[in-house]
Amino acid sequence: MIAAAGENNELGKDNDLVWHLPDDFKRFKKLTTGHPIIMGRKTFESFPKPLPNRLHIIITRNTDYSPAVPEGREEDVIVVHSMDEALLKSLYDEQPFIIGGGEIYNLGLEVADKIELTRVHSTFIADTIFPKIDTSLWEKISEVHHEKDEKHSFAFTYETWIRS
């Protein structure tokens, strides 16, 4: 799984992030490019267009869902109806990424073996929350701190967790 969350596990509000962290976007791109990304319908619809060089696997309960996809990008988007189905569609890759939103992260926490979490050092008003990481099941194996600066309104820390 890959996510950015505030101090109280806030993910976003009104289907958008509540911060702008360019270095975190660069890290997300670097880690996920070339790999399948598993997401819910609302997360997919928050993108202006599919992200380049990634298979988008959209989980939705709506069996009639047909995402708006730019011409020529149809092969970059698959619709499924469960986390199990999403994982089957990404079996060809050793490192698919679950990218949200809140409900999908809750499902993903059951099956993930690694979490790449950007912990944003502030609190936010949010309507979407990242699940609490149970430290009896997960071990933090690395963290890299990034101070607030002219491009980043908040300090943050990249944390890597593995299932213990």
Secondary structure, DSSP 8 states (H G I E B T S, - for coil): -EEEE-TT-EEEBTTB-SS--HHHHHHHHHHHTTS-EEEEHHHHHHSSS--TT--EEEE-S-TT------TT-GGGEEEESSHHHHHHHTTT-S--EEEE-HHHHHHHHHH-SEEEEEEESS----SEE-----TTTEEEEEEEEE--BTTBSS-EEEEEEEE-
